Amino acid sequence: MRRRLLLGVCATLAACGGDSSTPRAPVETVTISPNPIEVDVGSTVQLQVTLRDADGNELTDRAVTWSSTAEAIATVTAAGLVEGVAEGAANIQAASEGKSAEAATAVSRRATPQEAAGLLASLYNKDGSQTWGDAFFEGAYIWEVFDLADPAPEGTKFHWTHYTAGLRSSVGGRGRPALIGNILFAGGYAPGPGFAATSAAVLVDPNTYETTPLEMNEPRIYHTMTQLPPLRILLAGGFDGDAVTNTAEIFDDVTGQLTLTGSMASARGRHAAAPLADGRVLITGGLVPVGAGPVTIDVATTEIYDPAAGTFSPGPDMSVARFNHSAISLDDGRVLVLGGNQRSTAEVYDPVGNDFTPVGDMEVAHGLGHQAVKLADGRVLVVAGDAGTIQPSAIAEVFDPATDEFTRVGDLATPRMLHFAVLAAEGKVLVGGGQDDEGELLDSVEIFDPAAGTFSPAPALPAEATEPAVVFIPREE
């Protein structure tokens, strides 16, 4: 009888709420963040949900159900991970205990850098002034002019040569490309009596076009600038105004500093450089000094820079000596070395065998002031330049790594040397400026279509210009 009475009391207490646990407060509000959502096609965004009761207390032990109002546009997982499927708009919903919230979602197609073409170009005008051209492709190329020398010391105007390098690019949100890192224009010729190189450099934010003045450790002209991962650039050799230098330095975009690194075994100018797949850099040929005097000769020697050790080591010799040539990293890991003064030959460096192998010859020599650009499909376009007697040509050729052969394509409308050529929208190549076969500076621009193998006219530059430093960047518009 006593046992039965105790059970009855316990049952009564439980029924009366005499348990020590607190009743569950119901969900009153649901909040999603971020809200609204912007996501690219094929990209994802992780959403967070916050549940609160009527007193504003956060509730963390409740089930949440996610859903999309348009799964053909955007999907969402049970954990709140949203993925863009196609361009358009959708609402992402989160619900718990009869309460819900929606996040408006806009899905954009991720534009490639080529689809949102941009170009920073340093152009040396006839009157010696320095301009910065900016082009982008939205059905047509449009040019604007800026003063790149503005951050430099008052009264100086620099002749920025071909040597510039862009830091790695990435695609931003909202379907608009953006660039991670800055663009470095460094060194070149300072107009004035004699042959003067400058140690000045300008850092450009490609998203805002703000400029910051810098100083290299040495004056340089006709040096090389090569991308080093991550967000670094190797500047090697060149002329310091009086002689060729073997020094090298690293620009670090994180610190904004230029720091000397190991020196090359040989002083070199008008050489070429290309990054290897393992992060090292191949330095090829160029002009090297003979003895202690100003005399230089072209060489077939090469060096390889190891960024981990900060040192250069000898590489294998090329088949011939070269200067004013090009070195282009191919998609298969090899490096194509082509042309140079009075050179119509080409060869490839294989990092696996650490050797050079000759490939098919070009139809003509591509020397001083030619340009070589890797196309979107991995082939290489070689455009004009000195054909052997300081006479610009209009000839263009394409190298195919699958056959190791060159094929002549359509000619330029105008013979050129010291022009620019840069990969632009839709995989096409923008070619402009330079000087013609009469020594006149050019403002004309042409576009190469790889599919047709021909050049067509494009809007002219704002002014006649030559000796450009150009880098292709995606422009956010």
N, C-alpha and C positions, 0 to 999 in steps of 0.2 A: 504494500500500500504506500509506503514512504517513497519507493522508487517511482511509482506512477505519478505522484504529486509533483516531484521535481521535474519530470518531463513536461508536465502540463505547464509549469511556471516558465520553463525555457521556451516552450512554443509560444506562450503568450508574449514574452519579452521580444522575440523575433518578429512576431506579428505587429507589435507596437513600435518597431523601429529601434529597439534598444540595442542593436548591434553597434560596435564602435566605428564601423566604416562610414565615410562621407558619401552621400548620394551623388551620382554623376550629374554635373551641370550640363545641360544640352548645348549644342553648338548654336551660336547666334549669328556669327559673321564668318565669311570665308574671304581671304585676300590672296591674290596671286601676284608674284613678282618674278621677273620684271613684267611690267604691263604698261603700255602695249609691247608687243614682241615684233622684232625684225629679224628675219632669218633668210639665208640664201638657200636656193635649191641644192639639195644634197648635204646641207649643213644642219647642225643640231643646236638647240638651246635648252639648257636645264632650267626648269621652273621650280619655284619653291611655293608652298602653300602655308598660310598661317590661319589657324582656327582659334576663335575666341568665344567666351561665353558672354552673357549679358552684362557682366561686370567688367569686361575687358581682359579677363585672365586668359592667357594662352593655353590651349588644350593640345596635348601632344600624343594622346593615346587613342585617337579616333581614326577610323578608316576613311580614305579619300578615294573617290572614283573620278578618273580623268576621261575626257572625251573631246572629239573634234567635230565641229559642225560641217566640215568639208574635208574629208580624209583624202580627196584627190588633190588638195592643196597642201595640207599639213596634217601629220599624224602625231599622236602623243601616246607614250607608253604608260603602263600602270604606275611608273615611278615619276611621271611628269617630264619626260624627255621629249621635246618637240623636234620633229624633223621636217624640213621643207621638201615638198614633193614637186610642186609646179608653181609657176608664177600666179599670184592671186591673193585673195584675202580669205581668212577663216577665223573662227572664234574657238579658242581652247577653253574648255569648261572644267572646273573642279567642284565636286559636290560631296557633302558630308552631312548626314542626318537631316536631309531635307533642305539644307541651305546650300547655295552655290554662288560661284563668281565666274566671270568670263574675262579672258584676255584677248583683245583684238590682235590678230596676227597678220602681218604683211610678209609675203614670201616673194623674194626677188631672185632673178637668175644671176648667178655669180659671173660677172664679166671678167674676161681674161685681160691681161695687160695689152695684148694686141688689139682687142676690141675697144679699148679705151685708150687709144694711142696717145702718148705724150712724148715730148722731146725737149730736153734742155740742150742748148747749143751755144757754145762760146764762139763768136765769129769776129774775125779781125777785119775791120773796114778799111777802105782806101785812105780815109783821112786819119787813120791811126786810132780812132776811138774804139772802145770796147762795147760790144752789145751782147745781150743774152737773148736768144730767140727761143720762143716757147710755142710748140705746135701741138695740136690735138686733132683727132679724127672723129667727126660726127657727120659723115657724109662728105666732108671737105676738110682740107687742112687750113687752119687759120693761124696766122703768125702775130705775135705780140713782141714788143721789144723792151728789154730791161737793161739796166746798167750793172753789169757784173763786177766792174771795178770799183763800185761805190764803197765797199768796205776797206779798200786798199788805202795806203798812205796818200794824203792829198797831193794832187798833181801827177800821180803816176798812172800810166795806162799800160796794161799788160797784154802781151800777145800770147794767149793761152793756146797751146798746141793741142795735138790730138789726144793727149794723155789725161784721161779722166776715167773715173770708175764709179759705178753706182753700187750701193750696198743692197743686200738682198731684198727683193720685193715680195709682197704678200697681198692677198686680196682682202679688202676690208668688208665691213658689213654693209647692209642696205644696197647690195648689188653694185657698189662703187669701189673700184680698186683703190688701194692705198699703198704707200711705200713704207717699209720698216727701215729706219736708218736714213742717213743723209747722203747727198751727192758731193763728192770732193773734186774740185778743180784745183790743181796744184802745179805750180811751176810754169815755165815757158819763157818767152823772150820779152825782155823789157825794152821797148823802143828807145833809141838814143844812140850816141856815138859808139861805134864798134859793135861787138857781139856781146850782149849783156843778158845773162840768165837771171831769173828772179827766184827768191826763196819764198815768195808770197803764195798763199793758198786761200781759197774761199770755200767755205762749207755752206751748202744750200739745203734748206729743208724743202723737199719736193712737194710737200703738201701745203705749205704756206708761202713758199718762195722767199722766206727770210734768209739773209746771208750773214755769215760770221767770218771775220778775218782770222787767218792762222798763219803760222810761219813754219816752213820746213827747216830741218837742221842744216841743209845746204841748198844753195841755188841749183836748179836743175832745168834742163831743156833736153828734149829728145830722150827722155827716160821712159820707163814702163811703169804702169800702175795695174796691179792684178788683185782681184778679189781673194781674200783669205777668209775662210769661215772661222768664227762667226763675226760679222760686222767689222772686219778689218781689211786694210788695203796695204799691199807691199809696193813701195816705191823704190825702184832699183836703177842705179847708174845714171847715165845721161852726161851732158856737158854742163860744167859749172860756169861757163862763160869763157874761160881760158883753156881748159883742159877737160879730158874725159875723167869721170870719177868712178870708183868701184864701190862707193858706199851705198847703203840701203837703209831705209827706215820704214817703220810700220805706223800707219794711222789707225787708231782705235776709236771707233765711233761711240763707244760707251763712255770713255774718259775724255774724248775730244782732244787727245794728245798725239803728237808725232814723236816717236822714239827711235833712235838709231838701233839697228840690229846688226848681225854679222855682215861683213863685206864680201863682195865677190872676189874671186881669185884674179880676175881681169877687170880693169876699167872698161866700161862699154857704153856706147851711145848709139842711137838709131838701131837698136837691137829689137827683139820681139820677145814676148813672154806669154805663157798660157798656163792656166791652172790644171793640175792633174786631179783625177778622181779621188785620190787619197789625201788631198789637201796640200800637197807639195806644189811647187811652181817650176816650170821648165823655162829657162832663159836661153835664147838662141842667138848666135852670131853677133852682128853689129860691127861697129868700128872700134878698134882698140889702139892704144898709142904704141908707136914704135920708139923705144928708148924713152928719154926724158923730154923730148921735144914735142911740138904740136902735131907732128905727122901721125896719121892713123891709117890702118889698113883694115879691110874687111876680113872676117875670120869665119871658120866653120865650127869653132868650139862652142860648147854649151855648158851650162851649169844648172844644178837643181837646188832649189831652196827648200829647206825643211823647217817649217814654222815651229815645230815642237822643240827643235834644238836651236833654232835661230841662226843656222849656219848654211853656207853654200858648199856644195861638193861638185867635183867634175862630173859632167855627163858625157855621153858618147858624141863624137864629132858628126856633123851633118855631112852629106855627100859633097857639098860645095860650100864655099864661103858666101855669106849673104849679109846685106844691110838694107834698110828701108823695105824689109819684107814683112810678112804677116805670119802669126801663129794662132791657130784656131783649135780649141778643144772640140773634138767630135763626140757624138753621143755614145760611140762604142768604146770610149776611154782613150783612144789614140789622139795625137795632136797632128794636125795638118800644118806644115810649114811650106809657104809658097812665095814665089816671086823674089823681089828685091831688085836693086839696080841692075839692069841688063840681064835679068834672069826670067826665063819662061818655064823653068823647072819647078818641081814640087816633090816633097817627100813626107812620109809620116813617121812620127815617133811612136813606138810601142813600149809603154812602161813595163809590160811583162817581160819582154826580152831585152829591154833597155837598149834599143837600137833604132836606127833610122833605115827606112826602105824607100827608094825612089818610086814614085807613082807616075801616071801619065803626065806628059808635058802640057802646058797651056799653049794656046795658039800664038800668043804674043807675050812679050815681057810685060810684067806689071811691077813697076819700080816706084820711085818717089811719088808719094801722094796718091797711091791707089787705096782702095778700101776692100776689105773682105768681111762678109757678114754671114753668120750661120742662119740659115732659113729655118722656119718652123718645122719642116719635115726632116731636118738634120743635114741637108745638103749645104754647100757653101757657095755664096755668090761672090765673085771677084769683079770689081768694077774699076775700069779705066786706070788712070795713073800714067806715069812716065813710061813710054814704050821703048826708051833706050837712048834718046838724044835730048832729054829734057823737053820732050814734045808729048803733050797729053793725048791719049787715045779715047775713042768712044766705045771701045770693045769691052764686052762683059762676058764672063764665062761662069759655068756652074760645075762644081766638083761633087760627084756622087760617091759617098763612102762605100756603097754597095759594090761598085765596079772599080773604084780608085781611078776614075777617068774624068777629064774635063770635057764639057760640051759648050760650044759657043752659043750664046743666046742672042736676042735682038740687041742692036747697038743703041747707045744713048743718042739722043737728038743732038747733043753738044759734047764734043771732046772735053774731058775734065782731068785735072789733077789737083791735089790738095783740097778735095771736096769732102763732104760727109756722106755716109751711107748707114742707115740704121733701120732695124726691123720695126715695122709700124703696124697699122691696123690690118686685120684680116690676113696676116702673114705676108703682107707686101713689104717692099723696101723703099724707103724714102731717100732719094739721092739729090743733093743740091749744093750750090755754091762752088767754090774752087776757082780755078783760072782756066781759060780756054787756050787754044793753040796759038793765039796771038798775044798771050800774056795778060789779057784783060780779066779782071775779076768778074765773077758771075753772080747774078741774083736768081737765076733760073733753077727750078726744082723739077724732078721727074720721079715717077713712081714705077717700080718694077713689079710686075705681076708674075709670080712663079708659075702659075698654072698656064698662062699664055706665053711666058718667056719673052715678054716685050715690055718696053718702057712707054709711059704716056705722060703728058704734061701735068704739072700740079701748080698751085698758086706760088708765085715767086716770093723770095725772101724780101724783107723790108728794105734791104740795101745790099749792094754787091759785097761779097764777103769771101774770105778764104781762110786756110789754116784753122779749121774748126775743131773744137773739142765737143764731142756730142755723147750723150748717153740717153738711151730710151727709158722712159719711165711711164707708168700708168698715171694719168691725171684724173683727179677727182673733180667732177663737174656737177 
